[in-house]
Amino acid sequence: MSTIKIRRALLSVSDKSGIIELGQALARHGVELVSTGGTAKALRDAGLEVRDISDLTGFPEMMDGRVKTLHPVVHGGLLAVRDNDDHVASMDEHGIGAIDLVVVNLYPFEATVAKGAERDEVIENIDIGGPSMVRSAAKNHASVAIVTDPTDYGALIAEMDGNDGASTLETRKRFAAKAYAATAAYDSAIAQWFAFSDQGETFPKTLPVAFTLGDELRYGENPHQSAALYLPRAAGARGIAQGQQLQGKALSYNNYNDADAALELVSEFRDADPTVVIVKHANPCGVATAPTLIEAYRAALACDSVSAFGGIVATNRPLDAETAAAITEIFTEVVATPYADDEVREIFAKKKNLRLLLTGELADPARPGLSLRSIAGGLLVQSRDAALIDGDLKVVTKRQPTAQELADCRFAWTVAKHVKSNAIVYAKDGSTAGIGAGQMSRVESARIAAWKAKDAAGKAGWDKSRTIGSAVASDAFFPFADGLLTAVEAGATAVIQPGGSIRDDEVIAAADEAGLAMVFTGMRHFRH
């Protein structure tokens, strides 16, 4: 059947937005309205004639409303195949009338969990009758229209107005697909709550995941790839995907990926002095903390002004006009900041292609969570790398680090956590001096970082590289002394690394011979 005249509709909604207008439109087309509890009351209060579900089934709502629509009269009216003679005979024999439209949205389970409700209240907000009706109606979409999203009411009304009160098969198919996605996501939310919150599992046997389409992107990592942004259904998510874009063209796949890397790193400094992060191709190319944001930006930019061109800038403090003006002096793809006042917005408005994102309060870098990555034929899942070195570091050399060296070690270590492995980061006086990323050999990362620092000094007109007197961080242990010796050649005086190599003694001896101070963290920060 292509076009079905809607004669009877069953309405039962938790979210009552738009339901009065829909009810009025249905009544205008002579549709009999059948409803439950609060929905029936809302429709009656609006002056609409409504038939109670209990009148249809012959049974009252019972058990605090747990049982009201779970009845053969309801599901027979939904599931009956209209052109099947046996089905029609069964309907006639048992007094079952056809239901042509179901309008249902489900108990607010996710909102109940989000507000921190007690377990009993959470359980009571698991909808049973609603999903059952949705699934029955969606299965029989050849004859029944199912609407689960209030934003679709307008489309339904328009279709009925244009088809003498009838629905079309194409619309019913589209609504059915959306309905099954809604119940799947709903069940996923319930399964997540049981697994993670109620049972405390880390890796449940079945991983329930549900995301909602946020936006289709222009293309993926490359123009021949398609891409989209999906958002978590759970309330309270905070990250680059929730940023408010004030200007500039739509973010691309690469923009999101790079901006996420910048925001995750700057969030490590959310309680620190003004800090600026500059990222290019998901790797930081400059990071600095200073008394003012403009000082931090200039120091971060000086680390690698070449790579910063076309990069992403993130700040841990609201932007000021002076820093905003400095950022616009070179081409920047995205600026992410907690807040920007009118003066800052006016400065950026002159750069039409620059995307400005307001992130609000930065997320806690130590927050728990799972990291998901697809591989061919499967999905890799791990806990977030939320580890912090807030305990004492182990000094393994004869020389103790100075207070400044120790501060630079901690700074370099924090940055190295967000650099693709093998990662080497030189830092001095609260800013990066040189960053080596993504090399197959750790010694090559150390050489590249030192070379970039020397190149930066030449461009800035300094008399020496900032690696002289710096601290150097390695995201994993030095397997041989050669990587450490490269840092010595670059002028580093302090080292922070995880330790744990079978050649630790050899590396420590090399550090002692060079007069370095070295500390072990006992943890590594691979980032692939």
C-alpha positions in Angstrom: 0.0 0.0 0.0 1.4 3.3 -1.0 -1.0 5.9 0.5 -2.8 5.1 3.8 -5.6 7.3 5.1 -5.0 8.0 8.8 -8.2 7.4 10.7 -7.0 6.5 14.2 -3.8 7.7 15.9 -2.3 6.6 19.2 -0.4 9.4 21.0 1.8 8.8 24.1 4.7 11.2 24.6 7.0 12.2 27.4 8.2 15.3 25.5 5.0 17.2 24.9 6.5 19.9 22.7 4.3 20.4 19.6 1.8 17.7 20.6 -1.1 20.1 20.9 -0.5 21.5 17.4 -0.2 17.9 16.0 -3.4 16.9 17.8 -5.2 19.8 16.3 -4.0 19.0 12.8 -5.1 15.4 13.2 -8.5 16.4 14.5 -8.9 18.7 11.5 -8.6 15.6 9.3 -11.1 13.7 11.3 -8.6 11.4 13.0 -9.7 9.6 16.1 -7.2 10.4 18.9 -6.3 7.7 21.4 -4.0 8.6 24.2 -2.6 7.8 27.6 -2.2 9.5 31.0 -0.5 12.9 30.8 -0.7 13.1 27.0 -4.5 12.6 27.1 -4.8 15.3 29.7 -2.7 17.8 27.7 -4.8 17.2 24.6 -8.1 17.5 26.5 -6.9 20.7 28.2 -6.5 22.1 24.7 -10.1 21.3 23.9 -9.5 18.1 21.8 -11.6 15.0 22.0 -9.5 12.1 23.2 -10.3 8.4 23.8 -8.4 6.8 26.7 -6.3 3.8 25.9 -8.2 1.9 28.7 -11.4 2.5 26.8 -9.8 0.9 23.7 -8.4 -2.1 25.5 -11.1 -2.6 28.1 -8.4 -2.7 30.8 -7.5 0.1 33.2 -3.9 1.4 33.4 -2.3 -0.5 36.3 0.8 -1.1 38.3 1.6 2.7 38.5 1.2 2.9 34.7 3.7 0.1 33.9 0.9 -1.7 32.1 -1.3 0.3 29.8 -0.4 -0.3 26.2 0.9 -3.9 26.4 -2.3 -5.4 25.1 -3.4 -7.4 21.9 -5.9 -4.7 21.0 -3.1 -2.2 20.7 -0.4 -4.4 19.1 -3.0 -6.3 17.0 -4.1 -2.9 15.7 -0.5 -2.0 14.9 0.8 -5.3 13.5 -2.1 -6.5 11.4 -1.3 -6.7 7.7 -4.2 -4.9 6.1 -4.4 -6.9 2.9 -3.9 -10.3 4.7 -7.4 -12.0 4.9 -6.4 -14.1 8.0 -5.2 -11.0 9.8 -8.4 -9.1 8.9 -10.5 -12.0 10.1 -8.6 -12.1 13.4 -9.2 -8.3 13.9 -12.9 -8.8 13.2 -13.2 -11.8 15.5 -11.5 -10.1 18.4 -12.8 -6.6 17.9 -9.5 -5.1 17.1 -9.4 -1.8 15.2 -6.6 -0.7 13.0 -4.2 2.0 14.3 -2.8 4.0 11.4 -0.4 6.4 13.2 1.6 6.1 16.4 3.3 9.2 18.0 5.6 8.1 20.8 8.7 9.5 22.5 10.1 7.6 25.4 10.6 8.1 29.1 13.5 10.5 29.7 16.0 7.8 30.8 19.1 9.7 29.8 18.0 12.9 31.5 17.1 11.0 34.6 20.6 9.5 34.8 22.2 12.9 33.9 20.6 14.6 36.9 22.1 12.0 39.3 18.8 10.3 40.2 18.8 7.3 42.6 18.8 3.8 41.2 15.0 3.2 41.8 14.1 6.4 39.8 16.5 5.4 37.0 14.8 2.0 36.7 11.4 3.5 36.7 12.4 5.6 33.7 13.1 2.6 31.6 10.2 2.7 29.1 8.7 -0.7 28.1 5.4 0.0 26.5 6.7 2.9 24.4 9.5 0.9 22.6 7.1 -2.0 22.1 4.7 0.2 20.3 7.4 1.9 18.3 8.8 -1.4 17.1 5.4 -2.8 16.3 4.4 0.2 14.2 7.8 0.4 12.5 7.7 -3.2 11.6 4.3 -2.7 9.9 5.3 0.6 8.2 3.6 -0.7 5.1 0.4 0.3 6.8 1.3 2.3 9.9 3.1 5.6 10.3 5.4 5.9 13.4 6.7 9.3 14.6 9.2 9.4 17.4 10.7 12.9 16.9 8.7 16.1 17.6 10.7 17.8 14.9 8.9 15.5 12.4 5.4 16.7 13.3 5.5 19.5 10.8 6.5 17.1 8.0 3.7 14.8 8.9 1.1 17.6 9.0 2.3 18.9 5.6 2.0 15.4 4.1 -1.5 14.9 5.4 -2.6 18.3 4.2 -1.3 17.5 0.8 -2.7 14.0 0.6 -6.2 14.4 2.0 -5.2 13.1 5.5 -3.1 10.2 4.2 0.6 9.2 4.7 2.8 8.0 1.9 5.0 4.8 1.9 8.2 6.8 1.4 7.5 8.9 4.5 6.5 5.8 6.5 9.7 4.1 5.5 11.8 7.1 6.5 10.0 7.4 9.9 10.4 3.6 10.5 14.1 3.8 10.0 14.3 6.7 12.4 12.2 4.9 14.9 14.4 1.8 15.0 17.4 4.1 15.4 15.7 5.8 18.4 14.9 2.5 20.2 18.4 1.2 19.5 20.0 4.4 21.0 17.6 4.2 23.9 18.5 0.6 24.6 22.2 1.5 24.2 21.8 4.2 26.9 20.2 1.7 29.3 22.8 -0.9 28.6 25.6 1.6 29.2 24.1 2.6 32.5 23.8 -1.0 33.6 27.3 -1.9 32.5 29.3 1.2 33.5 27.4 2.8 36.3 25.4 0.0 37.9 27.8 -2.9 37.5 31.1 -1.0 37.3 32.4 -2.8 34.2 35.2 -1.4 32.2 34.9 -3.5 29.1 31.5 -5.1 29.0 31.0 -8.2 26.8 28.9 -6.1 24.4 29.9 -2.5 24.0 26.8 -0.4 23.6 27.5 2.8 21.6 25.1 5.3 20.2 25.9 8.7 18.7 23.7 11.2 16.9 24.7 12.9 13.6 25.9 16.4 14.3 26.9 17.5 10.8 28.0 16.1 7.5 31.4 17.5 6.7 32.6 18.7 3.3 34.9 15.7 3.0 37.2 13.6 5.1 41.0 13.6 5.7 41.3 13.8 1.9 38.8 15.2 -0.7 37.9 11.7 -2.0 36.7 10.6 1.5 33.3 11.4 2.9 33.0 12.4 6.6 30.6 13.4 9.3 30.6 14.5 12.9 28.6 12.4 15.4 27.8 13.6 18.9 27.2 11.6 22.1 23.6 11.4 23.2 24.5 11.7 26.9 24.2 15.1 28.4 27.3 16.9 29.8 29.8 16.1 27.1 32.4 18.8 26.7 35.0 19.1 24.0 35.8 20.6 20.6 32.6 19.1 19.2 30.5 21.2 21.7 32.4 24.4 20.8 30.3 27.3 19.7 31.5 28.5 16.3 31.1 32.3 15.9 32.6 32.8 12.5 34.4 31.3 9.5 33.5 28.5 7.1 32.4 25.1 8.4 35.0 23.0 10.1 36.5 20.2 8.1 37.4 16.7 9.3 41.1 17.8 9.7 40.1 21.0 11.5 38.1 19.0 14.1 41.0 16.5 14.5 43.6 19.2 14.9 41.4 21.5 17.1 40.7 18.5 19.4 44.4 17.9 19.8 44.9 21.6 20.7 42.0 21.7 23.1 43.0 18.4 24.9 46.5 19.8 25.4 45.6 23.3 26.6 43.1 21.6 29.0 46.1 20.1 30.8 46.9 23.8 31.7 43.4 24.9 32.7 44.5 25.8 36.2 47.9 27.2 35.1 49.0 30.7 34.2 48.0 32.0 30.7 48.9 29.3 28.2 48.8 29.1 24.5 49.0 25.9 22.3 49.6 26.0 18.6 49.0 22.7 16.8 49.7 21.6 13.2 48.6 18.2 11.9 47.5 17.0 15.3 50.9 17.7 16.8 51.8 20.7 19.0 54.4 22.9 17.3 54.6 25.5 20.1 53.3 25.7 23.7 54.0 28.3 26.3 52.9 29.5 29.7 53.6 33.1 30.7 52.2 35.9 32.9 50.1 37.2 30.1 48.4 35.6 27.1 50.2 37.8 24.6 53.6 36.7 26.0 52.5 33.1 26.0 51.4 33.4 22.3 54.6 35.0 21.2 56.7 32.4 23.0 54.7 29.5 21.5 54.9 31.0 18.0 58.7 31.5 18.3 59.1 27.8 18.9 58.2 27.1 15.3 56.8 30.0 13.4 56.9 28.1 10.1 54.8 25.2 11.2 52.3 27.6 12.9 51.2 28.9 9.5 47.8 27.5 8.9 47.7 26.0 12.3 45.3 25.8 15.3 45.6 28.1 18.3 44.0 27.2 21.7 44.1 29.2 24.9 43.3 28.4 28.5 42.1 31.9 29.2 39.6 34.2 27.4 41.3 36.0 24.5 42.2 39.6 24.8 42.4 42.1 22.0 46.2 42.3 21.9 46.6 38.5 21.6 43.8 38.3 19.0 45.5 41.0 16.9 48.8 39.1 17.1 47.1 35.9 16.0 45.7 37.5 12.9 49.2 38.5 11.7 49.7 35.1 10.2 47.2 32.7 8.6 45.4 30.7 11.3 42.8 28.0 10.6 41.0 27.8 14.0 41.2 29.7 17.3 39.7 27.9 20.3 39.2 29.9 23.5 37.0 29.8 26.5 35.5 33.2 25.7 35.9 36.2 23.4 34.5 39.7 24.1 33.1 42.1 21.5 36.5 43.7 20.8 38.1 40.4 20.1 35.2 39.3 17.9 35.5 42.5 15.8 39.3 41.8 15.3 38.6 38.3 14.1 35.7 39.4 11.9 38.2 41.0 9.6 39.5 37.5 8.8 36.5 35.9 7.3 38.0 32.4 6.9 39.3 32.2 10.4 37.1 29.9 12.5 36.5 31.2 16.1 35.3 28.6 18.6 34.2 29.3 22.1 34.8 26.3 24.3 33.6 27.5 27.7 35.1 25.9 30.8 37.9 23.5 29.9 37.4 19.9 30.6 39.3 18.1 33.5 42.3 16.4 31.9 42.1 13.7 34.5 38.4 12.8 33.7 37.7 9.1 33.1 36.4 7.8 29.9 37.0 5.5 26.9 39.0 6.1 23.8 37.7 4.3 20.6 39.6 3.7 17.4 38.5 1.7 14.4 40.8 -0.8 12.8 40.0 -3.0 9.8 37.6 -5.6 11.1 37.3 -4.3 14.6 37.4 -1.6 17.2 40.2 -0.8 19.7 39.0 0.5 23.0 41.1 1.8 25.9 40.7 4.1 28.9 41.7 7.7 28.3 45.3 8.6 29.1 44.3 10.7 32.1 47.4 10.0 34.2 49.1 12.9 35.9 52.5 13.0 37.6 51.3 14.7 40.7 53.5 12.5 43.0 57.2 12.7 43.6 59.5 12.0 40.7 62.4 9.7 41.2 65.8 11.4 40.7 68.2 8.7 39.3 71.3 10.8 38.7 74.0 12.1 41.0 72.9 15.7 40.4 69.5 16.9 41.7 67.5 19.1 39.3 67.1 22.7 40.2 63.7 24.1 40.9 63.6 25.6 37.4 64.8 22.4 35.8 62.1 20.5 37.6 59.4 22.9 36.5 60.6 22.7 32.9 60.7 18.9 33.2 57.1 18.8 34.3 56.1 21.3 31.5 57.9 19.3 28.8 56.4 16.0 30.1 52.9 17.4 29.9 53.4 18.5 26.3 55.1 15.2 25.3 51.9 13.4 26.4 50.2 15.1 23.4 53.0 14.6 20.8 52.9 11.6 18.4 55.4 9.0 19.4 58.3 8.8 19.3 58.1 12.1 21.1 60.9 14.4 22.3 60.2 17.8 23.7 62.7 20.4 24.8 61.4 23.1 27.1 62.8 26.2 28.9 61.3 28.8 31.2 57.7 27.6 30.6 57.8 27.3 26.8 58.7 24.6 24.3 62.1 25.1 22.6 61.9 22.2 20.1 59.5 19.3 19.4 60.3 16.1 17.6 57.3 13.9 16.7 56.3 10.7 15.0 59.7 9.3 14.1 60.5 5.6 14.0 63.7 6.2 16.0 63.7 8.2 19.2 67.2 9.5 18.5 65.8 11.0 15.2 63.1 12.7 17.2 65.7 14.2 19.5 67.7 15.4 16.5 64.7 16.9 14.7 63.6 18.7 17.8 67.1 20.2 18.3 67.4 21.2 14.6 64.0 22.9 14.8 65.0 24.8 17.9 68.2 26.0 16.2 66.3 27.0 13.1 63.8 28.9 15.3 66.6 30.8 17.0 68.0 31.8 13.6 64.6 33.1 12.5 64.2 35.0 15.7 67.7 36.5 15.7 68.7 34.9 19.0 72.3 34.3 19.7 71.7 30.7 20.7 69.1 28.0 20.6 66.6 27.8 23.5 67.6 24.1 24.0 70.7 25.5 25.7 69.9 25.0 29.4 66.6 23.3 28.7 64.8 20.3 30.0 64.0 17.4 27.6 61.1 15.0 27.9 60.9 11.6 26.2 57.5 10.0 26.1 59.0 6.5 26.6 62.3 5.3 27.9 65.6 5.8 26.1 66.5 2.3 24.8 70.1 3.4 24.3 72.2 6.3 25.4 72.4 7.8 21.9 69.1 9.7 22.3 70.1 11.1 25.6 73.5 12.1 24.1 71.8 13.9 21.3 69.9 16.0 23.9 73.2 16.7 25.6 74.7 17.9 22.3 71.6 20.2 22.0 72.4 21.8 25.4 69.8 20.1 27.6 70.7 20.0 31.3 67.8 18.0 32.7 65.9 15.0 31.5 62.5 13.5 32.3 61.6 10.0 31.0 59.7 6.9 32.2 62.7 4.7 32.8 62.3 0.9 32.6 64.8 0.0 29.9 67.1 -2.9 30.3 69.8 -0.3 29.6 68.7 2.2 32.2 72.1 1.9 34.0 73.9 2.8 30.8 71.6 5.8 30.2 72.0 7.0 33.8 75.7 6.7 33.6 75.8 8.8 30.4 73.6 11.4 32.1 76.0 11.5 35.1 79.0 11.8 32.9 77.4 14.7 31.1 76.4 16.4 34.4 72.7 16.1 33.7 69.9 15.8 36.2 67.5 13.1 35.3 64.1 12.0 36.8 62.0 8.9 36.1 58.2 9.1 36.0 57.5 5.4 36.1 54.9 5.8 33.3 55.0 6.4 29.6 52.8 8.4 27.2 52.8 6.7 23.8 50.4 8.5 21.4 49.9 6.9 18.1 
